[in-house]
Amino acid sequence: MGLDYKLIGKRIAQRRKKLALTQVKVAEQVEISEQYLSNIERAVSIPSTEVVMRLALALDTTPDEFLIGAARVEGERWKNVAELLRAMDEKQLDLTESFIRWVIECQ
């Protein structure tokens, strides 16, 4: 089972709109371009794991809300994971992203 990027983008846009935030504001917080965020929301671009984590932080939710449609309420744990991801280099992020995709597909 693969990820539905159209649905993920829709969930990101819904969360952003629910918080009454513009694409410009969210893009600034996530340190991506407004165009890239627009492309993610329309499933034109596929976000990396790191970008999904940063979007979750900016939109005060967990990545689960975007990936599976339900936010976990486990306190600060997902924020701690996001901080760990920030410290990784590209090779480590690629490996982590592959692992996360594998875990999701095995469910």
N, C-alpha and C positions, 0 to 999 in steps of 0.2 A: 504494500500500500504506500503510494507516494504522497507527498504533501500537495495540497491544493492551494497554489500560490494566489489564485484569484480570490479564494475565500480568506486567506491570510491577509491579503491587502485590504479586503472589505472590512475585516475585523479591526485592523489598525485604523482605518478611516473612521469607523464607527466610534471607536474609543476616543480618538482625537476630537471628533465632533461633540461627543458626549461631554467632554471637558471644556468645550467651547474654545479650542485652540486652533490657530491657523497652521497651515502647512509651514509657513515661514517660521513661526515660533518653534514648532517641534523640530524642524530641520536644524535650526540654530542650536537647540539644546542637544541634539544627537550628533552635531557636527557633520552633517551631510548637506548636500544641496537640496533646495526646495524641489527642483526637477527630479532628483533621485527619489525623494519621498513620494512625489506624485506618481512616478513610475512604479514604485513598490505598491502603492495603494491600488493601482490599475493593473497589477501583475505584468507589467512590461519588463520590470527588473526583478530579479530574485535577490532578496537581502541575505547577507551573510549571517551567521549565528551571532557574531558580535553586534551587528546592526540591530537585529531582533532584540537582543538583550538591552541595548541602549534605548531603543524605542520603548521597551517595557518600562525602563527606569523613567524616561521622560513623560510617559503616559500613566505613571503610578499604578502599574499592574504587573503581572507576571507574564513571561513569554507564553505560558500555557493558554492564556486568553486568546492570543493570536493563532497559535498552532493547533489547539484542539477546541477552542471556544469556551473554556472554563478557566477562570483564574484560581490559582491555589492561594489559600490564605495560610501561609506558613511563616508569617513574620518577615524577618529580614533575610531569610536564607537565599532567596533568588537574587537579592541585591549583592550579597557576598559573592555569589557565583559570577555575577556581572563584573564585579571588581577584579576577580581572578582572571577573567577573560581579557580585560583591558591590559593586563601586564604581559600577555602572550605575544610572541612574534608571529609572523605570517604562517610559518611552518606549523607551529603549535596550534594556531587557530584552525588551519586546514584539517589537522588531525582531529581536533576536538569537534569540529563541525561534522566530519565523517562519522565519528562515534555517535554523536547525538542523532544524526539521521538514521544510523543503524538501529539505535535503541527505539526510536519512534516506529520504524518499519517492523520491528519485531513484536510490537504490541498486538 
